[in-house]
């Protein structure tokens, strides 16, 4: 039985080759712009003036189906359809 090293993989499951690892090491040795890294925001982009909150809402099956159909037709998400509907109903930006 041969002891093969376990391959390195990214968070998405992509297997890194030796060339990939070498390129990452070279990049790290050149150094990083710390201020640039601090400016980068992780996670989802803000939807308004502050971080968004999750608000659980119960939908009856017919309404849920209608929202899903509209989202599919508009090539967007159910969440975006609901946000847009609330903006229009409440007349807010």
C-alpha positions in Angstrom: 0.0 0.0 0.0 1.4 3.4 -1.0 1.1 6.4 1.2 -0.2 9.0 -1.2 -0.6 12.5 0.2 -4.2 13.6 0.4 -4.9 16.2 -2.3 -5.5 19.8 -1.3 -9.0 21.1 -2.2 -10.6 24.5 -2.2 -13.8 25.3 -0.3 -15.8 24.5 -3.5 -14.1 21.1 -3.8 -11.7 22.0 -6.7 -8.5 19.9 -6.4 -5.4 22.1 -6.3 -2.5 21.1 -8.5 1.2 21.5 -7.5 1.3 24.5 -9.8 -1.8 26.1 -8.1 -0.1 25.7 -4.7 3.1 27.1 -6.0 1.3 30.2 -7.4 -0.5 30.7 -4.1 2.8 30.5 -2.2 4.4 33.0 -4.6 1.5 35.4 -4.1 1.8 35.1 -0.3 5.6 35.6 -0.5 5.1 38.9 -2.5 2.8 40.1 0.3 -0.7 41.5 0.5 -2.0 45.0 0.7 -3.5 44.9 4.2 -5.6 48.0 3.7 -7.1 46.5 0.5 -8.0 43.3 2.4 -9.7 45.4 5.1 -11.8 47.2 2.5 -13.1 44.0 1.1 -16.4 43.0 2.6 -17.2 39.4 3.2 -20.6 37.9 3.0 -23.7 39.2 1.2 -23.8 42.8 0.0 -25.9 45.2 1.9 -29.5 45.7 0.6 -30.0 49.1 2.1 -28.4 51.5 4.6 -27.6 48.7 7.1 -27.2 45.0 7.2 -30.5 43.2 6.3 -32.5 41.1 8.7 -34.2 37.8 8.0 -37.9 38.0 8.6 -39.7 34.7 8.5 -43.1 34.8 6.8 -45.6 32.0 6.3 -47.2 31.8 2.8 -50.1 29.6 1.8 -49.3 27.1 -1.0 -51.0 29.1 -3.7 -49.2 32.4 -2.8 -45.9 30.5 -2.6 -46.4 28.9 -6.0 -47.3 32.3 -7.5 -44.2 34.0 -6.1 -42.0 31.1 -7.3 -43.5 31.3 -10.7 -43.0 35.1 -10.9 -39.4 34.7 -9.8 -38.8 32.0 -12.4 -40.4 34.1 -15.1 -38.4 37.2 -14.1 -35.2 35.2 -13.7 -34.7 36.4 -10.2 -35.1 35.1 -6.7 -38.2 34.7 -4.6 -36.7 37.0 -2.0 -36.2 39.8 -4.6 -39.9 39.4 -5.7 -41.1 39.7 -2.1 -38.8 42.7 -1.4 -40.1 44.5 -4.5 -43.7 43.7 -3.7 -43.2 45.1 -0.2 -41.5 48.2 -1.5 -44.4 48.9 -3.9 -47.1 48.2 -1.3 -45.4 50.4 1.3 -44.3 53.0 -1.3 -40.7 53.0 -0.1 -37.5 53.0 -2.0 
